[in-house]
Amino acid sequence: MSDDVVDATLLIKYVTVIGRLVPISSEDYMKLVRLAYDFKKAVLYATRMIAKGIDANSILRELRSMLNKAYGDSAYKVAKAIVEGCEYSNGNPRHIKIKRLFIVSDGEASRLGNRNIRLESVGVVKIKYPYDGSWLTFKALFGREYLPLVAELVELARQKRVSYGARIVFRSGRIYLHISIPLELYLKHFKRGEAGGSLVAGFDLNSDRINMVIVDKYGRIRDTKTAWFPEVTSHGFPRNKAKTRRLEALSKLLRYAYYHGVGVVVFENLFAVKKRVFGRNRIANRKIARFAKGELLRHGLVMAMKYGFRVYLANPKGTSNSREHDEVMRRYGLDRHTASAYLIALKGLKQQ
């Protein structure tokens, strides 16, 4: 496989499933709030130290003394990711603010799946309280469709065969539990089919539209589709609703591709892009800033894998603002986003 194209299964190892936590006792609830507050404070402290260039070992030593080793290690990883995200958006890491209370714990197979946040059963979660070594107990509520998946995860973790990351988030008066399920296990329960077509579909993801171009083995355009949702970039449009609209649009395009002979799906590799590019147009910059393109891509990769597509990520270099891109627009009469989707599809075609 060329360096220009990457097998997406090498990058996506886990899928997040979200449930709710319900306190069993007020004492455990208050302890969890304290832990979440201290974890958030530790992460914010770590972002400042990372921004100042302090070495990782010194930061970890500080964080472990504030919480425990496991929580401290997780706090450092979260802080590092936040700083990298800030730099990607051309922000100043020294001005990072964290609003919500949250806790993160990395998975570890030898520790029954997770070091600090542990699924005891489908309906019970234990959370390590680092200040006295005790465990807090909460009820866990998952959607009915996820219960068989979570039950198998619990059993495999009990056998020390899998690990799972966990994140607890306080939002709108409720407590949510995010569990990172191994991709293979998730697909075992939620796969929708085995795409066996010979065609290749390239996707160009944008804040107000998604463009798809389907090509055959000769690179000839067999079909084009564009899903529009311009309302989501309007000032004041709720972000959660915008996310839902984009996901619905992408889901429909993937379903269309599945039933129209596509076997390979290609997205641009946003993970290879180091920084967002902003221009002078204030409205365009707002669209860029509010569009979680990477999040949409991750959802798209999992959706595509559920259909059984072979999924690739193509280096975006040359797929827009290039001589080849301009030539494709002129030759086929395509708009710039459809032309980008076409060039992305051609990169995937080379893997056939």
C-alpha positions in Angstrom: 0.0 0.0 0.0 1.3 3.5 -0.9 2.2 6.0 1.7 -0.5 8.2 0.1 -3.3 5.9 1.3 -3.8 4.2 4.7 -6.0 1.3 5.7 -8.5 2.9 8.2 -8.7 -0.2 10.3 -5.1 0.5 11.4 -6.1 3.8 12.9 -9.6 3.1 14.3 -9.3 0.5 17.2 -12.2 1.5 19.4 -15.8 2.6 19.1 -17.5 4.7 21.8 -20.7 3.6 23.4 -22.5 6.0 25.7 -24.6 5.1 28.7 -25.8 6.9 31.9 -24.6 6.6 35.5 -27.2 6.8 38.3 -26.0 7.3 41.9 -26.9 4.6 44.4 -26.0 6.8 47.4 -25.6 10.6 47.9 -22.3 10.0 49.6 -20.8 8.2 46.5 -22.3 11.0 44.3 -20.5 13.7 46.3 -17.3 11.8 46.2 -17.5 11.4 42.4 -18.1 15.1 42.0 -15.0 15.9 44.1 -12.9 13.4 42.0 -14.2 14.9 38.8 -13.4 18.4 40.0 -9.8 17.4 40.9 -9.4 15.5 37.7 -10.4 18.5 35.6 -8.1 20.7 37.7 -5.2 18.3 37.1 -5.8 18.3 33.4 -5.9 22.1 33.2 -2.7 22.2 35.3 -1.1 19.8 32.9 -2.0 21.8 29.8 -0.2 24.8 31.3 2.9 22.8 32.1 2.9 21.2 28.6 2.6 24.7 27.1 5.6 25.8 29.1 7.7 22.9 27.7 8.1 21.1 31.0 9.3 17.5 30.5 6.7 14.7 30.6 8.3 12.9 33.6 8.0 16.0 35.8 4.4 16.6 34.8 3.5 12.9 35.5 5.1 13.1 38.9 3.0 16.1 39.8 -0.2 14.6 38.5 0.3 11.3 40.2 0.8 13.1 43.5 -2.5 14.9 43.0 -4.6 11.8 42.1 -3.0 8.4 41.8 -0.8 6.8 39.1 -3.5 5.6 36.9 -5.6 8.8 37.0 -2.5 10.9 36.7 -1.4 9.1 33.5 -4.8 9.5 32.0 -4.9 13.2 32.9 -1.6 13.7 31.1 -2.8 12.0 28.0 -6.0 14.1 27.9 -4.0 17.3 28.5 -1.6 16.5 25.7 -4.5 15.8 23.3 -6.1 19.1 24.3 -2.9 21.1 23.7 -2.4 19.4 20.3 -6.0 20.2 19.4 -5.5 23.8 20.4 -2.4 24.1 18.3 -4.2 22.5 15.4 -6.8 25.3 15.6 -4.1 27.9 15.9 -5.0 28.7 19.5 -2.8 29.5 22.5 -2.4 26.5 24.8 -1.8 28.8 27.7 -5.4 30.1 27.5 -7.1 26.8 27.5 -10.3 26.6 29.6 -12.1 23.4 30.6 -15.8 23.9 31.5 -17.3 20.5 32.2 -16.5 18.1 35.1 -15.1 14.8 33.8 -12.9 11.8 34.6 -10.9 9.6 32.2 -9.4 6.2 32.9 -7.3 4.2 30.4 -8.1 0.5 29.8 -5.8 -2.3 30.9 -6.6 -6.0 30.2 -4.7 -7.3 33.3 -6.8 -5.1 35.5 -10.2 -6.6 34.5 -10.5 -4.2 31.6 -9.9 -0.9 33.3 -7.7 0.4 36.1 -10.1 2.9 37.7 -13.6 2.7 36.1 -14.7 -0.9 36.0 -17.9 -2.5 34.6 -18.9 -5.1 37.3 -21.9 -6.1 35.2 -24.1 -4.6 32.5 -25.9 -2.6 35.2 -23.2 -1.8 37.7 -20.0 0.4 37.5 -17.3 0.7 40.2 -15.1 3.8 40.3 -11.8 4.0 42.2 -11.7 6.8 44.8 -8.0 7.5 45.0 -8.0 9.4 48.3 -8.8 6.3 50.5 -8.6 3.5 47.9 -12.3 2.7 48.1 -14.7 2.0 45.2 -17.7 4.1 44.5 -20.8 2.2 43.1 -23.2 3.5 40.5 -26.0 2.0 38.4 -25.2 1.9 34.6 -27.9 2.4 32.0 -27.3 1.5 28.4 -29.7 1.4 25.4 -31.3 -1.9 24.9 -29.5 -2.5 21.6 -26.1 -2.2 23.4 -26.9 -4.7 26.3 -25.6 -7.8 24.5 -22.4 -6.0 23.5 -21.7 -4.7 27.0 -22.5 -8.1 28.5 -19.9 -9.7 26.3 -17.4 -6.9 27.0 -17.8 -7.5 30.8 -17.3 -11.2 30.4 -14.2 -10.8 28.2 -12.8 -8.3 30.6 -13.4 -10.6 33.5 -11.3 -13.2 31.6 -8.6 -10.5 31.1 -8.9 -10.8 27.3 -9.8 -7.2 26.5 -9.4 -3.6 27.8 -11.7 -0.7 27.5 -11.2 3.0 28.1 -13.8 4.9 30.1 -14.8 8.5 30.4 -17.3 10.0 32.9 -18.9 13.3 31.8 -21.2 15.6 33.8 -23.6 17.3 31.4 -27.0 19.1 31.9 -27.5 17.6 35.4 -26.8 14.1 34.3 -23.7 11.8 34.5 -22.7 10.0 31.3 -20.4 7.0 30.9 -18.4 6.7 27.6 -17.0 3.2 27.1 -14.4 2.6 24.3 -15.3 -0.8 22.8 -12.7 -2.7 20.8 -13.7 -2.3 17.1 -13.8 -6.0 16.3 -16.2 -6.7 19.2 -18.4 -3.8 18.2 -18.6 -4.9 14.6 -19.5 -8.5 15.7 -22.7 -7.1 17.1 -23.5 -4.2 14.7 -22.3 -5.2 11.3 -24.9 -4.5 8.6 -23.5 -6.3 5.6 -20.5 -7.3 3.5 -20.0 -4.8 0.6 -18.7 -6.8 -2.3 -19.0 -4.3 -5.1 -16.2 -3.4 -7.5 -16.7 0.4 -7.5 -14.9 3.0 -5.4 -16.6 5.9 -3.6 -14.6 9.0 -2.6 -16.0 11.5 0.0 -15.3 15.2 0.6 -16.6 16.3 4.0 -17.5 19.9 4.5 -19.4 22.0 7.1 -22.5 22.5 4.9 -22.4 19.5 2.5 -20.9 16.1 1.8 -19.8 15.2 -1.7 -19.6 11.6 -3.0 -18.2 10.4 -6.3 -18.4 6.8 -7.4 -15.8 5.6 -10.0 -15.2 2.3 -11.8 -11.9 0.4 -12.1 -11.0 2.6 -15.1 -11.5 5.8 -13.1 -14.7 6.7 -15.0 -17.3 8.6 -13.0 -20.3 6.3 -12.5 -22.3 8.5 -10.1 -22.1 11.7 -8.0 -24.2 12.7 -5.0 -24.2 15.7 -2.8 -26.0 16.0 0.6 -26.7 19.6 1.5 -27.4 21.0 5.0 -26.6 24.7 4.8 -28.7 25.6 7.8 -26.2 24.0 10.2 -23.7 26.7 9.6 -26.2 29.5 10.5 -25.3 31.6 13.5 -26.9 30.2 16.6 -27.8 26.7 15.1 -27.3 24.1 17.9 -24.1 22.1 17.5 -25.8 18.8 18.6 -28.4 19.3 15.9 -25.7 20.1 13.3 -23.9 17.0 14.2 -27.0 14.9 13.8 -27.8 16.4 10.4 -24.3 15.7 9.1 -24.3 12.1 10.4 -27.7 11.4 8.9 -26.5 12.8 5.6 -23.4 10.7 5.6 -25.3 7.6 6.6 -27.7 8.0 3.6 -24.8 8.4 1.2 -23.0 5.3 2.6 -26.3 3.3 2.3 -26.7 4.5 -1.3 -23.1 3.4 -2.1 -23.7 0.0 -0.5 -26.7 -0.7 -2.7 -25.1 0.7 -5.9 -22.1 -1.6 -6.3 -19.4 0.1 -4.1 -16.9 -2.1 -2.3 -14.3 0.5 -1.4 -14.8 3.8 0.4 -12.2 6.5 0.7 -12.0 9.6 2.9 -9.4 12.3 3.1 -6.9 11.6 5.9 -7.5 14.5 8.3 -5.3 12.9 10.9 -2.3 13.8 8.6 -3.3 17.5 8.6 -1.3 19.5 11.2 -3.2 22.7 11.4 -6.6 24.2 10.4 -6.3 26.9 7.7 -8.3 30.1 8.3 -8.7 32.9 5.7 -9.9 36.4 5.8 -13.6 35.6 5.4 -15.2 35.9 8.8 -18.3 33.7 7.9 -16.1 31.0 6.4 -13.8 31.0 9.4 -16.8 30.6 11.7 -17.9 27.6 9.6 -14.4 26.1 10.0 -14.2 26.7 13.7 -17.6 25.2 14.5 -17.2 22.1 12.2 -15.8 19.1 14.1 -14.6 17.5 10.8 -12.4 14.9 12.6 -15.4 13.7 14.7 -17.5 13.4 11.6 -14.7 11.4 9.9 -14.4 9.0 12.8 -18.2 8.4 12.7 -18.0 7.9 8.9 -15.2 5.3 9.2 -17.2 3.2 11.7 -20.4 3.6 9.6 -18.5 2.4 6.5 -17.0 -0.6 8.4 -20.5 -1.6 9.6 -21.5 -2.0 5.9 -18.4 -4.1 5.3 -16.7 -1.7 2.9 -12.9 -1.7 2.6 -12.1 1.7 4.1 -9.1 3.9 3.3 -7.8 7.3 4.2 -6.1 9.3 1.4 -3.5 12.0 1.8 -5.5 15.2 1.0 -2.4 16.7 -0.7 -3.4 17.6 -4.3 -7.1 16.9 -3.9 -7.9 20.7 -3.7 -6.1 23.9 -4.7 -3.8 22.1 -7.2 -3.3 22.1 -10.9 -4.8 18.6 -11.2 -7.8 19.7 -9.2 -8.4 22.6 -11.6 -8.0 20.4 -14.6 -10.6 17.9 -13.3 -13.1 20.7 -12.7 -12.6 21.9 -16.3 -12.6 18.5 -17.9 -15.7 17.1 -16.2 -17.6 20.3 -15.3 -17.4 19.5 -11.6 -17.6 22.0 -8.7 -14.6 22.1 -6.5 -15.9 19.9 -3.8 -17.1 17.2 -6.2 -13.7 17.4 -8.0 -12.0 16.8 -4.6 -14.2 13.7 -3.9 -13.3 12.4 -7.4 -9.5 12.8 -6.8 -9.9 11.1 -3.4 -11.7 8.2 -5.1 -8.9 7.9 -7.6 -6.4 7.5 -4.8 -8.4 4.6 -3.4 -8.7 3.1 -6.8 -4.9 2.5 -6.8 -5.4 0.1 -3.9 -7.5 -2.2 -6.1 
